[in-house]
Amino acid sequence: MDYIYLFPILIFSIVFHECAHGLAALRAGDPTAKYAGRITLNPVPHIDLIGSVLVPILLIISGSSILIGWAKPVPVNPYNFRNPGRDNMVVSAAGPLSNLVLALGFTFLMIFLGILSGHPLGSNSVLWMFSQYGIQINVVLAVFNLIPVPPLDGSHILRYYLPPQGQAFYDRLRPYGFIILILFLMSPLVRIIYIPMNLLMNFFYSIVRLFL
């Protein structure tokens, strides 16, 4: 069944995402995540019972077209950053960027498997299916986390480029971010994020077709 592929890929991808935040913070001068033991691909320190287990299982069981999840946020102390404003944005961007890097990695794996099998249109192997889901899940995670609503990564990125007055207004919205996000996901406006998702998936699949 599909969930045999989906669940482990999702867990690995969100753990990779959090590790990227921790590594970026460490490079910016903040060792908090390192000291907390969170810069590791071992999923145990990252697992959040609701976001990493219950929500993905419910989405899989319900047949949702989008599979998302989250891990425990990596602890970050922006007061340790060498350039707090810029570094906070960079650390936030590292998460979605890491998912796009993973999607590219799964793309190259599909190309390798296609060449190895000698089948230009694909393969029925487990690894081929694994790679397809790897691209899809990581594209969804990248785009979802770039939604500019607190506490998602996109909110930190947008805030960096706002003028001081805009940042102050944005900060006042932060306590209501989760409510705003839920309302957005339940509204027809959520279809907006399907556009970049489809564009990115088509981009990665076009790379596969280019080589196969």
Secondary structure, DSSP 4 states (H G I P E B T S, - for coil): -THHHHHHHHHHHHHHHHHHHHHHHHHTT--HHHHTT-SSS-STTT--IIIIIIHHHHHHHHT-S------PPPP--GGG-SSHHHHHHHHHHHHHHHHHHHHHHHHHHHHHHHHHHT-TT---SHHHHHHHHHHHHHHHHHHHHTSSSTTSHHHHHHHHHS-HHHHHHHHHHGGGHHHHHHHHHHSGGGGGGHHHHHHHHHHHHHHHHHH-
